[in-house]
């Protein structure tokens, strides 16, 4: 049977690691997952109660394709409260996770063959989705000199402006935050050149002393991607959103109605509670734990000989150079899992060119388990 070119995208390698770690847990019972970007905590209590009430009292059938109006209005209010920018609820589209929102944006905004720029290292599904819809990714190599974020100078050095640009702040896998002034300059550059800026802001709320600016602060020409998965600890609820420029709103609505009908109704009903003050108190407690874990990780990484890593300003990742240990990160991560039970994400997922010398460590789990994992890794890496 013939398989389309779209279906032959690269795998998301970390999911293979997760599968191997699950097998390790079944066989040895000692797996510690530092490979996944998933909070180790459930949704806030107020969200769980709201879900129970909705299950008991509501039909939970299809909603409007754009999302229930009360949730769209609450998301719009969130931008006024956090960023002091006015957002029309009509600009908000509730999606099946940020992943669904990103795919809708690609389909609505670009034709096959158009170019979309993104950073390397960067989130692999974005590169793979761009390829899957027939567009051409332009990878901007970023490093320590720019805090692993794109710069205006890089964009100006391109032979021609791309049709789109994806930025992520805080970034996966590096955890770095783009400087607000640089984001403002990039947004202005994109608007002047008819280049659609897509700002991935799904890790907003998780930062360590640096401010996360929203692209919405610098105009309404960009697409902002948001989610309840990370800060709100609701990965499996699959609830995200887009803030869209006016020309993209109707096309995205039509695509959503055809491809997904709507985001999950139970998640929408419960998602309203995720913005309540009671949820924020609980969630900020998680961020405080991430901060403690971050400090522990940065203090202990030198025990593994790791002294070169991206500065994790936000999210819950450390992107580390392990070139002194391996030149094949995928094989090395498999060896580490087999020898220690600790699961790491190989850098080739995020950088197919230079990622053979890097790994990503996630520090969103329990502090005691992170400490135990570092003990095992230090023993493994010791000559």
Buried (B, 14 or more C-beta within 10 A) or exposed (E): EEEEEEEEBEEBBBEBBBEBBEEBBEEEEEBBBBBBBBBBBEBBEBBEEBBEEBEEEEEBEEBBBBBBBEBBBBBBBBBEEEBEBEBEBBBBBBBBBBBBBBBBBBBBBBEEEBBBBBBBBBBBBBBBBBBBBBBBBBBBEBEEEBBBBBBBEBBEEBEEBBBBBBBBBBBBBBBBBBBBEBBBBBBBBBBEEEBBBBBBBBBBBBBBEBEBBBBBBBBBBBBBBBBBBBBBBBBEBBBBBBBBBEEBBEBBBEBBBEEBEBBBBBBBBBBBBBBBEEBBEBBEEBBEBBBEBBEBBBEBBEBBBBEBBBBBBBBBBBBBBBBEBBEEBBEBBBEBBEEBBBBBBBBBBBBBEBBBBBBBBBBBBEBEBBEBBBBBBBEBBEE
